[in-house]
Amino acid sequence: MTIADENNVSIARDPRLRCFMNILALNGLPQKTRDPLQAIRGAGYDGVQFIQPLERALKDEALRMGLGVCGSGRVNTPAEAGPLAKEARDEGLECLTLHVGWGLEGDAEAAALIGAVLEAQAKYSVPLYPETHRATIFQDPWRTVGFLKKFPSLEFNGDFSHWYTGLEMVYGGFENKMEFIRPVLGRVAFLHGRIGNPGSMQVDVGDGSADGRPYVSHFRALWTESFLGFLRRRLQADRFCFAPELLGPDIYYARTFMGKEESDRWEQSLVLVRIARESFSEARRRWEAEGRSA
């Protein structure tokens, strides 16, 4: 199955939402790792998200094949932001998603990290998107919303399963939590595709329907609002990347039962892409309706 098969249209017909496969998501999928770039291109993805340290030969081959390339990294100290951004620019990466800090930093330390990221982004003209990720300074909504008030130019990679499961967003009312993080949803420019439930941060979503899986509807809402915020900020949303990141059991993401993974992560990634495209279409419909009523 390919992205085009899932969506029943060619990927080229919707250039505004670009779908990349995270290279780390292929770990443990031997049928895909023998020739990962061919598998990614054959499925209809627009590009590849690499991780640090960058595999330059594989990145260069992806470019030769016409695939887009972006990256990811970690900024533990302010001094690390500049070199990471410079490497991304020099290597032709479109953007980076970042794990920033370890989550134990005080406000002054966190502010220094954020300032360094924003300075590096401006200096090297490469978008840097901090992730809403555990074990980072953006691991919880309260601090993230507060940081955004101080640094309104921040844009994020919404890796929302970390918040949805780690902070049990349904406890106390999902709608209440979503309203609180609305400022963050308005500043998302990249999404990592993963859906969790209140107890596990990566679960099988079947065919993507919400029947018996209310958390699927919740993630559709999070993704739709993120897309809508992006469209409101830009007249042409041609750089929004959605990257499935269904990771293997070796790092305790994919669940296993009787020694076997819960689902086919490759096929589930395609389902997530379809959900993202449907959510993007809904966001675009709402955005266009806002323009007509203005």
Residue pairs with C-beta under 8 A, 6 or more apart in sequence:
1 43
1 267
1 270
2 42
2 43
2 44
2 270
3 11
3 19
3 43
3 44
3 45
3 270
3 273
3 274
4 10
4 11
4 44
5 270
6 270
6 271
6 273
6 274
7 273
7 274
7 277
11 19
11 44
11 45
11 46
14 277
14 280
15 238
16 236
16 237
16 238
16 240
16 280
16 284
17 227
17 237
17 240
17 242
17 276
17 277
17 280
18 46
18 47
18 68
18 238
18 239
18 240
18 241
18 242
19 44
19 45
19 46
19 241
19 242
19 243
19 244
19 273
19 276
19 277
20 45
20 46
20 47
20 48
20 49
20 68
20 70
20 241
20 242
20 243
21 40
21 43
21 45
21 47
21 48
21 49
21 243
21 244
21 269
22 48
22 49
22 51
22 72
22 192
22 243
22 244
22 245
23 36
23 48
23 49
23 50
23 51
23 55
23 58
24 51
24 245
24 247
25 244
25 245
25 246
25 247
25 248
25 265
25 269
26 32
26 33
26 36
26 39
27 33
27 247
27 248
27 250
28 248
28 249
28 250
28 254
28 261
28 265
29 248
29 265
29 266
31 266
32 39
32 266
36 58
37 48
37 58
37 61
37 62
37 65
37 67
40 48
40 67
41 65
41 66
41 67
43 266
43 270
45 67
46 67
46 68
47 62
47 67
47 68
47 69
47 70
47 94
47 241
48 59
48 62
48 67
48 68
48 69
48 70
49 69
49 70
49 71
49 72
49 97
49 241
49 243
49 245
50 58
50 59
50 69
50 70
50 71
50 72
50 93
51 71
51 72
51 73
52 71
52 72
52 73
52 74
52 84
54 71
54 87
54 91
54 93
56 91
59 69
59 91
59 92
59 93
62 68
62 69
63 69
63 92
68 94
69 91
69 92
69 93
69 94
70 93
70 94
70 95
70 96
70 97
70 241
70 243
71 88
71 91
71 93
71 95
71 96
71 97
72 96
72 97
72 98
72 99
73 84
73 96
73 97
73 98
73 99
74 80
74 98
74 99
74 100
75 81
75 84
75 98
75 99
75 100
75 101
75 113
75 116
75 117
76 101
76 102
77 113
78 112
78 113
78 115
78 116
79 116
80 116
81 113
81 116
81 117
81 119
81 120
81 128
82 116
82 119
82 120
82 123
82 124
84 96
84 98
84 120
85 96
85 120
85 121
85 123
85 124
85 126
85 128
86 120
86 124
88 95
88 96
88 124
88 126
89 124
89 125
89 126
93 126
94 126
94 127
94 239
94 241
95 126
95 127
95 128
95 129
95 189
95 190
95 239
95 241
96 126
96 127
96 128
96 129
97 129
97 130
97 131
97 157
97 159
97 190
97 192
98 117
98 128
98 129
98 130
98 131
98 157
99 130
99 131
99 133
99 135
99 136
100 113
100 114
100 117
100 130
100 131
100 136
100 137
100 138
101 109
101 110
101 113
101 136
101 137
102 135
102 136
102 137
103 134
103 135
103 136
103 137
103 139
105 113
105 137
110 137
110 143
110 147
111 147
111 150
111 151
113 137
114 130
114 137
114 147
114 150
114 151
114 154
115 151
117 128
117 130
118 128
118 151
118 153
118 154
120 128
121 127
121 128
127 155
127 189
127 239
129 155
129 156
129 157
129 189
129 190
130 136
130 137
130 138
130 154
130 156
130 157
131 138
131 156
131 157
131 159
131 162
131 192
132 138
132 139
132 144
132 156
132 157
132 158
132 159
132 160
132 162
132 163
132 184
133 139
133 159
133 162
134 162
134 166
137 143
137 147
138 144
138 147
138 156
139 162
139 166
140 163
140 167
141 163
141 167
141 177
141 180
141 181
141 184
144 156
144 181
144 184
145 180
145 181
145 183
145 184
147 154
148 154
148 183
148 184
148 187
149 183
154 187
155 187
155 188
155 189
155 190
156 184
156 187
156 188
156 189
156 190
157 188
157 189
157 190
157 191
157 192
158 184
158 185
158 188
158 190
158 191
158 192
158 222
158 223
158 226
159 191
159 192
159 194
159 245
160 191
160 219
160 222
161 194
161 195
161 196
161 201
161 202
161 219
162 201
163 169
163 181
164 196
164 198
164 201
164 215
164 218
164 219
164 222
165 196
165 197
165 198
165 199
165 200
165 201
166 201
167 177
168 198
169 177
169 178
169 198
169 218
170 198
170 214
170 215
170 218
171 198
174 218
178 185
178 218
178 221
178 222
178 225
182 225
185 222
185 225
185 226
185 229
186 225
186 229
186 232
186 233
187 229
187 233
188 226
188 229
188 230
189 230
189 239
189 240
189 241
190 240
190 241
190 242
190 243
191 223
191 226
191 240
191 241
191 242
191 243
191 276
192 243
192 244
192 245
193 242
193 243
193 244
193 245
193 246
193 269
193 272
193 273
193 276
194 201
194 202
194 244
194 245
194 246
194 253
194 272
195 202
195 203
195 205
195 215
195 216
195 219
195 272
196 202
196 203
196 215
197 203
197 213
197 215
198 215
200 255
201 253
202 246
202 247
202 253
202 254
202 255
203 215
203 255
203 262
204 262
204 263
204 268
205 213
205 216
205 268
205 271
205 272
205 275
206 213
206 271
207 271
208 216
208 271
208 272
208 274
208 275
209 216
210 216
210 217
210 220
216 275
219 275
220 275
220 278
220 279
223 275
223 276
223 279
223 280
224 279
224 280
224 282
224 283
224 286
225 283
227 237
227 240
227 279
227 280
227 283
227 284
228 283
228 286
228 287
230 237
230 240
230 283
231 237
231 283
231 284
231 287
232 287
232 290
240 280
242 273
242 276
242 280
244 268
244 269
244 270
244 272
244 273
246 253
246 254
246 265
246 268
246 269
246 272
247 253
247 254
248 254
248 261
248 265
249 255
249 256
249 261
254 261
254 262
254 263
254 265
255 261
255 262
256 262
